[in-house]
Amino acid sequence: MSRRYLPPVLLLAAIWGASYMFIKVGVRDFQPATLMSLRLVIAFVPLFVFCAVTRGGAVRAAREIASVWRAGLVLGLLSAAVPFTLVAWGEKHIDSGVAGVAQASLPLFTALLALKFKPSERATGQRLAGIAVGLLGVGVLTGVDPGKGWWAVAGTIAVLLSSLSYAAGGLFGQTQTQTITGPVLAAATTLCGAIVLLPWGLSELPSHAPGWKSIASLLALALAGTALAQLLLFHVLRLHGAARVSLVTYLMPPFALFYGASILGEPVRWSALAGLGLILAGIALGSGALAIRRRAALRTAP
């Protein structure tokens, strides 16, 4: 079996895992809405340039982006403006590694929303058990050993709510990628998210000059964590499919914990490790990954 999908998936997990560290540094000088609105504005520039190069010119790219503004507005809210701000606000009260672990709950919320909006998918047997185990992990992460008191609980809940928003945006986005190319949809999402969030962000501009670390973190978030990651995501989706992309869910939290502990000096709490283990076990159980591997082993057995 080819393993060519592993390098881009690992790179994507490393980039997104580092985003929590950059957010933690960025909110030292920027308010959450300001940091994230500037992130979206800056990220739109390379995304638009990419669309212009690949779609036959800037005018055509602009027309295509403008023509999908409804989908861009919905995704700009659900997959950009709302979750970005929630994560940034949460990281004012929790460590970046904990935020990365909390974000691993995204597939659980996707499964729960699918029960409502995809009635054909019933939560029975192994899938139901997986959701229950994952939610137990969320409870351990949120309510056990919060470390920084109730503000830490609130910060963790904010990141969990961002996962719910991402899940809703993901389900909606799946219906749009059938008719809209990935880069155009990414550019429209980024632009609409920026338009929605920018007035709030401008109203909270810092009264002092931000430090170079905060500015560098903003640029890293915009250029790597948003623009490059979006293009890499659609590249992996196109070549290797959604199943391979789902590996990022397992790989991103360890990267976030590693960056936070090794670079920012954050403590790695037992509740974060226990919550991460339960969440990932629930995802593996609920997604059927364990059953698929078991069937594959039976097929290859003598």
N, C-alpha and C positions, 0 to 999 in steps of 0.2 A: 504493500500500500504506500502511495506517495505521502511524503511528509512535508511537501513544499508549502503547505498552508501554515506550518508552525512558525517560521520566521516573521511573517506579517502579523499573525495573531499575537505572538510574544511582543512584538514592537507596539501593537495597539494597546495591549494590556499595560506595558511599561509606560506609555504616554498617558493613558487615562489614570493609571495608578499615581503618577507624578502630579496630576492635576490637583489632587487634594492637598499636596504639599504646597503647591504654588498658591492655591486659594488661601491656605493658612497664613502664608507670608503676605499675600496681597491685602488681606483685611486688616493688617496692622495700620495701614495708612488710608485705605479706601473703605467707604461704606459698601455693604454687599451689593446694593443696586448700582452704585457707581462702577464698581469693579466689573460687574457682569455686563452692564450696558456697553462699557468701553471694550470689553472682550469681544462682544458681538460685532461692534462697529469695525474694529480692526480685522476680525476674522473674515468679514464679508469681502474685503478688498482682494485677498488672494483667491477666494472662491469665485468671485466675479471674473477675475483675470483668467482663471482656469476654464470657466465656462466660455469666455470670449474666444479663447484659443481653440477649444475643442468643438464649439458650436458654430463656427464660421463668422466670427466678428463680434464686436461689442454691442452693436445695434441689435443683432439677432439674439444675442444672449440676454440683453435687457428686456426684449419683447417676450422671450420665453419665460423669464423670471416673473415678469409682470402678469403674464397670462395665468399663472398658478398662484395668484396672491391669496385666494381663499384657503387652499391647502397650506400655503406658507404661513398664514396668520394662525391657523389652528395649531400647527406644529411649532410655530414660533412661541406660542404661549405654553403648550404642553411639554415641549421638548427642549426649550431654551430659557425663556424669560422666567417662568415660574420655578422650575427645578434648579436652575443656576442660582437664583437668589436665595432659595431655601437652603441649599448646600452652603453657600457663603455665610448666611446668617448662622446656620448651625455650627460652622467651624469657628465662630467667635466664642463658642462655649465648649467645644469638644476638640480632641486631638484629630489631626488629619487622618491617622490610621483608623480611628474609630469610625470616621465618616466613610472611609473606603469600605469598611466591613458592613456598615449599615446599608450602603448602596448595593451590596450583593443581594439584597432582598428583592431587587427588581423583578426577577423571574417569578417570584412568589406572587407579587401583585399582578403580574401579567396573567398568571394562571387564574387568579381570583376574578379578575375583570372578564376573562374569557368565558367564565361560567355564566356571566350575565349577558354578555353580548354575542356569545357563540353557544347557544343552548345545546347544540349537538355534542359539546364536550362536557361530559358529566364527571364530577369528582368522585370517583369510586375506587375502592381497593387501594392499590399502591399509590396512585396519584393523590388520593385524599390523605393517605398517611404522610406522603412527602410534604404536602402543604402544611399539615399539622406540625411536623417536625421542624420545618422552616420557620413557622410562626413562633414556635417555642424558642428557637434561636434568637428571633427578634426580641422576644420578651426578656431573655437572658441579657442580651446586649443593652437593652434600654433600661431595665429596672433593677438589675443586680450590679452592685459595686459601681455606681455612676462615676466615682472618682472626684468630680467637681461639684457635687450636690445636684439640686434640682434643675439648675440651669443646664447642666450637662444632659439631664433627661430631656429637657425641652429641645436642646440642640440636636440630640439623636432623633427625636420625633420629627424635627424639621427635615432632616435628611431622609428619613423613612417616607415622609410625605412627598419629597422630591422623587423618590422611586415610584410612588403611585402615579405621579404626573408623567414620568418617563414611560411607565407601562401603558398608560392611556394613549400617549403620543405614539408609542410603538405600534399598538394595535391599529390606530388610525393611519399611521404611515405605511403599514403593510398594504392597505387598500390603495394608496396613492402611487406606490412604486410600480404598479402594473401599467400605469399610463404616463408617468413622469420620470425622466431620467434622474439618477441619483444626484449628480452634481448640481443640476438645476434646482431640485428640491432642497438640497442642503443650502444653496445660496438664498433661495426664497425664505427658508426657515430662519436663517441667520439674519437676513434683512428685516423681516417682520418682527422677530424677537427684539432686535435693536430698536426699531421704531416704537414698539410698545414700552420698552424699559427705559429708553434714553431720557424722557422728561423727568422721571423719578431720579435717575442717576445724576443728571445735571443739577438737580436741586440739592444734592448732598455732596457736591464736590468738596474735597478737603480744603481747609483754610490755610494749610501749610504745604510746602513743597514735599511731595512724597519721596521717600528714600529710594535709592537705586535698586535695592532688593525688591521692593514692592513693584516698581516699574518693570524690572526684568521679569518678575513673576506674571504680571499682566500680559506682557508680550509673549511669554511662553504659553500662557493659557490660550491666547488668541491664535497664535500662529501654529503651535504644535497641538495643544489640547482640543482645539476646535477645527481650524481649517485643515491641517494635515490629517488629523484623526478622522474627520468626515470623509475625506477622499480615500484614505486607507480602508475605512470601514466598507465603503461601497465597492472598492476593489476586491476585498476579501469576499464580500457577498456575491459578487458577479462570478468570481473564479471558483470559489469553494463552497458557497451556500451558507444558509443560516445556521446549520448545525455546527459548522466549524467556528463561526463567529461566537456561538454561545460559550465556547471555551474561555472567552475573555472574562465571563462571570466568575470562573474559578481562579483565574490567574491575577486579576486586577487587585483584589483585597490584599494578598500577600505582598504585592509590589507597594501598595499604599502603606502597609504596616512597616515594611522595610525602609522606605524613604523617611517616614516619620520618625522611626527609632534611630536610624543611622545618621541622618542629616539634621533633623530638628531636635533630636534628643528626647523624643516623647517616650513615656513608659508604655510597655506592652502589657496591658492588664489581662488577667485570666478570663475576665468576663468577655473581653473582645475575642480572645482565641476560642473560648467555648461557644460563644454566639456564632462566630464564623464557621466552626465545625458543624454545628447544627443546621445553619442556613444552607451551607453547601451540600450537606447530606440530604436535606429536604429537597433541594433542587435536583440532585442526582436521582433521588427516589421518585419524585413527582414527574420528572421529565421522561422517565422510562429508560434512562441511560443504563441503569443497572440491569434491567431486563434485556436490553439490546445486547449488552456485553455477554450476558449469560447465554443467550441464544446463539451468539457468534461462537462462543466457546464450545457449545454442544455440536454445532455444525462441523467444527474443525477437529473434534475429538475422534480418535480411531474407533 
